[in-house]
């Protein structure tokens, strides 16, 4: 019994393949390989461009930008944005870079590296007197940070002094904000720290706060730096 004849279309295609030269096949293979190689630099160029744009966004932003915000604005997949951000963080962590891309307050922000803060502080201090919080303001801010949400009378009980003016200063500086009202007689206003507080102190969350004693010591050191050194009187001859 003979096997069935193959379809005419198959026989026609088979004759074409048989009649085509090996040189034409090789040329087609080389063309496919060349096209595949050409797409690699193009993809790399797109990634480099996206990285440059994200770097610029992090640089110009006044507040930390989240990966979700950048993905929505640039119409890019979230995972790609996160990958680029991770590469930026790694690039800026090199020892020869004075800036760093850090994750702060739920977003990414460019800032100077902690190891250079002393040199930068001395430079800025020579330009103009840096605005500093008073010791009373730092103490009040520490109480709010560690006891929030907290009312003004509760702050006064802890510090032992009136602090209405200090609270206003902290509100004006946007370091604290009104959290609501406490469900007690009189329903007094409660206060909490803000995102600006996290940014100013370089914290990603309140869990990174130092101890209350360390917080107060930082304030005393800041004040002592501004006090002139005592004059040494020469001894009588």
N, C-alpha and C positions, 0 to 999 in steps of 0.2 A: 504493500500500500504506500503510495507516494505522499510525502508531506504536502500540506496545502501551500499553494503559491502565495508569496508575500504580497501585501497590498501594493497597488501601482505606485502610490505616493511614496512608499518606503523604497521601492526599487528606483524611483526617480532620484530621491535624496541620496541613496547609496551610490548611484552612478556619479552624481555630482561630487561627492566626497572622494570617490575613487579617482576621478579625473582631476581634482584640484592638486596643485603642486605642493610639495612639502615646504617650499619657500614661503608660500602665502600663509600657511598655517603658522609657521615660525614668526612671520611678521605680525600676525594677529596676536600671538602670545606676547610678543615684545611690547605691542601697543597697550595691552591690558596691564602689564607690569608697570609700564611708564606712567599710566594714568593713576595707578594705585600709589606710586611713589610721590606723584605731584600733589596728591591730596593731603599727605602728611604735613608738609610745610604750611599749607593753607590752614589746617586745623590748629597748628601751633601758633600761627599769626593771629587767629581769632582769640585764642586763649590769652595771648600776650596783650592784645588790645583790651579784653575784658578786665584783665588784671590791672592795667594802667588806669582804666576808668574807675574801678573800685577803689584803688589807691587814692585817686583824686577826690572821690566822694568822702572817704574817711578823713582826708586832710581838711576839706573845707567845712565839714559839718561842725556846728557849734555843740551839738549833743551827740552822744553815741548812737550810731546807726545799727539797727538790727539786720541780720541776714535776710529776714523776711521783707523788710522795707526795700532793701536793694534789689532783691529778686523781683518784687512787684514793679519797681520803677524801671528796671532794665529789661523786664520781660524775659528773664532767664530762669532756668530750673533752680530751685533752692539748693539742691545738692551741689550744683556747679558753683554757685556763689560761696557756699561754705568751703568748698575745696580751694577756691582762690583766696579766701580770707585766711585759711590755714597756711597757705604758702606765703602770704604777706607777713603773717605773724612770724613764721620761720625766717624769712629773709631779713626782717628788721631786728631779729634777735642776735644777729651777728655782732661780734665785739666792736667792729669798726663803725657801727651805726649809732648815732647819737639819739635817734628817735626810736620809738617802739609802737607797734600796733597792738593795743591791749583790749581785752574784753572787759568793759565796765558797765555796770548798771543795765545789764541786759542787751548791750550793743557793743560796737567796736569804735574805738577812738584812738587817734594818734597823739602821743604824748612823749615828753622827754623821759629818758631812762633814770631810774632812781639813783644809780651810781654817779650820775652827773649833776644831781640836784644841788649839791653844795657849791660847785663852781658856778652854776647858773644863778643860784641865790645871791652869791657875792656880786656877780655882774649886775643883776637887776637892782640890787640894793644901792649900787653906785649911780644908777640912772635916776631913780626916784625912790622916796620912802614907800616901801610896799604896804598896802593896806592890811592891817592886822586886827584880829579880834582881841578885845581886852580879856584879861583873866576871868572876869565875871561872865563874859559872853561865852568863853570856852567851857567854863564850869556848867553854865546853864545848858549849853549845847550837849555836853556829855550826859547830863541828867536826862534830857529829852531822848537822846540816842539809846540809853540803856533802860529807860523806864517807860518808853512810849507805848500807847498814848497816855499822856499825863497832863494834868491841869496846872494852871498857874499857882493855886494855893499849895498843891502837892510839891511843886518845884521850890516854893518858898520854904516849906517845912523842911525839905532836904538841905537847902543851902543856908537857911537861917536868916535870909535877908530878902527885902523886896526886889522884884526883878522885872517889873512891867516894862521899863525902858530897854532892858536887855532883850526881852522877848520881841519888842518892836524891831530892834536892830537885826535880830536873827531872821525875822519875817521879811524885812526889807532886803536882806542879803539872799533871800530864798533858800536858806539853809534849813528852815523849819516851815511847816504849814499847819493849818487848822485841820485836825483829823475828824472833828465832829463834836458831840457833846456827851458828857458822862451822864448816865442814867441815875442821878442822885438828886437830892433837893437842890433846886436852883439851876440844875443842868448846866454846869460850868463847861466852858470850851476846853477841848483837849488838843494837844499838839503832838506832831510827829516830825521826823526828819524827812527830807525830800531827796529826789534824784540828784539835785544839785549838790546836796551834802555828800552823796556817794562819789560824785565826780570830783569835787574839790579835795576830798581826802583819799582819792585813788582806790576806792573800794568797789568790788563787784556786788557785794551784798553786806548786810549788817552783821553776818556771821564772821566777817573778817575784822571786826572792831577789836582794838587792843583793850586791855583791861582798863577800868576806870582810873586806876592810879597812874597808869602809863599815859592816859589821855590828859590828865591834869598836869603831869610832869612836862609834857610837850608844851603846854601853855606857859608854864613857868620858865622854861628854857627860851621860848620865843620872847618873853618879856625881858629876861636878863640880857639877851643879845642887844636890845635897844638901849639899855642903861649904860651911861658913860662909865668908864673905869675910874675908880677913885684916885684922886691925886695923891702922890706920895710926897710928904713933906721932907725936905732934907734935914738930916740930924744936925743939931747945933755943934759948931766947932768947939 
